[in-house]
Amino acid sequence: MKFKRLFVFFHRFFLYLQLLRFEIRKFYMEHLRFIGRALYILFGFLSVAILLLDFGFYYPEEWKSYVTFSIRSLVTFFILYESIHLVFTNKRWREYVSLHKIELIILSMLGLEFIYEKNIVAILKSYHISGDDTTLIFLSANQVLFLFSNLAHFFRLSRKNDSKKLNPSIVFVSSFAFIILLGVCFLHFPKSTNGTVRSIDIIFTTISATCVTGLSTVDLGTQFTLTGQLVVLLLIQVGGLGLMTLTSFFSIFLAGKVSVSDTMMIKDLLSEETMGRAKEILKQITLQTLFIESVGALLLFYSFPENFPIALSEKIYYSIFHSISAFCNAGFSLMPNGLATEAFKHSEGFLSVVMFLIILGGLGFPVLFQIRTRLFNPFDFKFRWSVTSKLVFWMTGFLLLFGWISYYFLEGNSSLKGLTTAEQIFHSLFYSVTTRTAGFNTLDLNQMGFPITFISFFLMWVGASPVSTGGGIKTTTFAISLLNITNQIRGKERMEIDHRTIANSSIARASATIVLSLFVIFTAIFCLLLTENANFIDLCYEVVSAFGTVGLTRSLTPHLSDYGKIIICSVMFVGRVGILTLLVALSRKVDHISYEYPKEYVVVG
């Protein structure tokens, strides 16, 4: 009897709590939810403003207590807001967790930061970053992620633009321009540079980082502070992946889905045939990039040269920086002479990891997706390598082997002189890899002879593969053009590869890309001849390197005039987004017509 009464008591008490929760949630939804959201948005912008103030500007020491109090208040409000939302949500908790992953992750970070505050502060003290600043970063990161998510739906929500009619080329080009503008603003902050760095050099560095080129008119390790270096690193990461890739990924990650129009845009940006495959590749692009860069940083850390003594914290930072820079084919280094520093020049383990990251980043994300699928399903007999993947594998292997052999035999008495046979073979391979769009150098390029320099033009011009972190005309473009020439010689009308007929639009796009790329390169060389007083071969090398987003230079970049820097900036931007993509974005599409004029053959060739 007592047990029954106790059961009834707890049952009624539970029902009372449920009823009380329902009434409180109803009151909150009707009266307090709007106020909470308004404060959340206001405090979100305030947190970003404080972050910019604290990391971008120097302010009086007496302000520190007010900044700290503001940080604590913002964090407390954020925790209370998310906790109340979690308790009084009208959705199932699994559904709520699925839709609010970022907020819960940040709450977990704040909890871990509170538990391990002393350890975190001890590590960050070497970089002069306090625990309060770390907390603010976590809070502001949430707002930045929501900004990315909202940006992906900006055109769809705008009354003046119809996202279904929006040209993906416009989105792609505009996203790079937007990131460059933000980067220029951030690098102009007083705390981003050591001393005075001219605006033209900041603009040049920003465009070079966003376009993952690696050319720089100033020394990144000495002219920029840790804040400036982190901004450059973020630009490299965003530029390597592409802003639309990140925004679309965060839309999926935050909301769990994207609209049909957004998915169509993703499909066009990735050049995929189906929407379902494009969405899956999009998620894998971001996840596998973070995984590869993390593994790369770990391998670089353990293969770091022992005769390059730096603190443990700097060693970790250098490993992460060079891993991201290598995978994104950026070529930026924190060392004054890059990887040509004596300690790194003879560190085959470190350089091997860098080469591996460069090759993976240059293969292209759809190809990496197929490689991953094959590795996880080795016995799937239905699996089929796409024509794109096969062309990428064949052309990448051919170009690497061609550059490797050419450099070894042509530079034995020049830049490779004084090295052992094993070292000559190794550095010849490294140069063949890095010339493809990475931009790291281990030898003095000024000692290179004209024959290998001429071959370097070809390797830099072709560049990496489509939908990758690299530039150039792309391996598939060159392969399709070669096959088209072969077909023309043999009198074959259709191009067939691996039992597949290649679309005429792909052949036309490849031919147009080659012609336009040569036009850009020749025009830029001509302009530099008018503005610069330098050797012709050095000017050509600089332009082709900029167009292929390679980043190699024959010591000309720091000595460019302001006009020369503007020309190279333009070439880097065109090389990254693609000249054909840029022209498509700037031009207006013609309406399709149903009639056709009589054919007439024009004498060509």
Secondary structure, DSSP 8 states (H G I E B T S, - for coil): -HHHHHHHHHHHHHHHHHHHHHHHHHHIIIIIHHHHHHHHHHHHHHHHHHHHHHHH----GGGHHHHHHHHHHHHHHHHHHHHHHHHS-SS-HHHHHHH-HHHHHHHHHHHHHHHTHHHHHHHHGGGT--HHHHHHHHHHHHHHHHHHHHHHTHHHH-SS--GGG--HHHHHHHHHHHHHHHHHHHHTSGGGBSS---HHHHHHHHHHHHTT----SS-HHHHB-HHHHHHHHHHHHHHHH-HHHHHHHHHHHHHS---HHHHHHHHHHHT-S-HHHHHHHHHHHHHHHHHHHHHHHHHHHHT--TTS---HHHHHHHHHHHHHHHHTT----SSTTGGGSHHHHT-HHHHHHHHHHHHHHHH-HHHHHHHHHHHH-TT-TT----HHHHHHHHHHHHHHHHHHHHHHHHSTTTTTTTS-HHHHHHHHHHHHHHTTTT---SS-GGG--HHHHHHHHHHHHH-S-TTSS--SS-HHHHHHHHHHHHHHHHT-SS-EETTEE--HHHHHHHHHHHHHHHHHHHHHHHHHHHH--S-HHHHHHHHHHHHTT----SS-GGG--HHHHHHHHHHHHHHHH-HHHHHHHHS------S-----------
